[in-house]
Amino acid sequence: MSNGEPTSSEVMREHKLQRNLKIVVLGLGALILMGLGAVIVKVIGLSTSAPAGQGIPSISAAWRTTGEVTLEVPKGSKVVSISLSGNRLAIHHDGPEGTDITIIDLNTGRRVVDVKPVEALPKN
């Protein structure tokens, strides 16, 4: 046994260590698969059932016939930017009468409000 060969107790200890490591690796693999399965179940559950009132608003329900909205702006005006937030569309346009921001409800197609920015008075 002095020629570098392991003793039987060392071989037994090595086999026991390998067996324990295999058990740990299999256990951790099972935990990873269970966690991944839980995430998949949660994502599928959230995607199939949206709570009432929190779904994405349907634009097509309000405009089944034409699918378009007409916005009248003063003559000579041009659209500077358009921004969408939820079911509201904000159109910023400049013209001879000044700048204007019109907000439209996409569910009804009606103007919600016209915002006319004015220059603030100096505070003394």
C-alpha positions in Angstrom: 0.0 0.0 0.0 3.0 2.3 0.0 3.2 2.3 -3.8 0.6 5.1 -4.1 -2.6 3.1 -4.3 -5.5 4.3 -2.2 -6.6 2.2 0.7 -10.1 0.7 0.8 -11.3 3.3 3.4 -10.2 6.1 1.0 -12.0 4.4 -1.9 -15.2 4.0 0.2 -15.0 7.6 1.3 -14.6 8.8 -2.3 -17.6 6.7 -3.5 -19.7 8.1 -0.6 -18.7 11.7 -1.5 -19.6 11.1 -5.2 -23.0 9.6 -4.2 -23.7 12.6 -2.0 -22.7 15.0 -4.7 -25.0 13.2 -7.2 -27.9 13.5 -4.8 -27.2 17.3 -4.3 -27.0 17.9 -8.1 -30.2 16.0 -8.7 -32.0 17.9 -5.9 -30.9 21.3 -7.2 -31.9 20.3 -10.8 -35.3 19.3 -9.5 -35.7 22.7 -7.7 -34.7 24.6 -10.9 -37.3 22.7 -12.9 -40.0 23.3 -10.3 -39.2 27.0 -10.2 -39.3 27.2 -14.0 -42.6 25.4 -14.0 -44.1 27.8 -11.5 -43.0 30.8 -13.6 -44.5 29.3 -16.7 -47.8 28.5 -14.9 -47.9 32.1 -13.6 -47.2 33.7 -17.0 -49.9 31.5 -18.6 -52.4 32.3 -15.9 -51.8 36.1 -16.2 -52.0 36.0 -19.9 -55.3 34.1 -20.1 -57.3 36.0 -17.4 -57.2 39.8 -17.3 -59.1 41.4 -14.4 -62.2 43.3 -15.4 -61.5 46.9 -16.3 -57.7 46.4 -16.7 -57.6 44.9 -20.1 -56.3 46.7 -23.2 -59.0 49.0 -24.5 -60.4 48.0 -27.9 -60.3 50.8 -30.5 -62.1 48.7 -33.1 -65.2 48.4 -30.9 -65.9 52.2 -31.2 -65.1 52.5 -34.9 -66.3 49.4 -36.6 -67.6 51.1 -39.6 -64.8 53.5 -40.6 -61.9 53.1 -38.2 -60.8 56.7 -38.5 -61.3 60.0 -36.7 -61.2 63.4 -38.3 -59.5 66.2 -36.4 -60.2 69.8 -37.6 -57.4 72.2 -37.1 -57.2 75.9 -38.0 -56.2 76.7 -41.5 -52.4 76.9 -41.9 -51.7 74.7 -38.8 -49.3 71.8 -39.0 -49.0 68.8 -36.6 -45.9 69.0 -34.5 -46.2 65.7 -32.6 -48.6 62.9 -31.7 -48.5 61.0 -28.4 -50.5 58.0 -27.2 -51.3 57.2 -23.6 -53.8 54.4 -22.9 -56.9 55.3 -24.8 -56.0 59.0 -25.2 -54.3 60.5 -28.2 -52.6 63.9 -27.8 -52.0 66.0 -31.0 -49.7 69.0 -30.7 -50.2 71.4 -33.6 -48.9 74.9 -34.4 -50.7 77.5 -36.5 -51.3 81.2 -37.1 -53.4 81.4 -34.0 -50.7 79.8 -31.8 -49.9 76.4 -30.5 -52.6 74.0 -29.4 -52.8 70.5 -27.9 -55.9 68.5 -28.6 -56.6 65.3 -26.6 -58.9 62.7 -28.2 -60.6 59.7 -26.5 -59.9 56.8 -28.8 -62.9 54.8 -27.5 -65.4 57.4 -28.5 -63.5 59.4 -31.1 -64.5 62.7 -29.4 -62.3 65.6 -28.3 -61.7 65.4 -24.6 -60.0 68.8 -24.2 -58.2 71.5 -26.1 -55.2 72.8 -24.3 -54.1 76.3 -25.3 -50.7 77.2 -23.6 -50.5 80.9 -22.7 -47.5 82.9 -21.7 -47.2 83.3 -18.0 -47.4 86.8 -16.5 -44.2 88.0 -14.8 -44.4 87.8 -11.0 -43.2 91.0 -9.2 
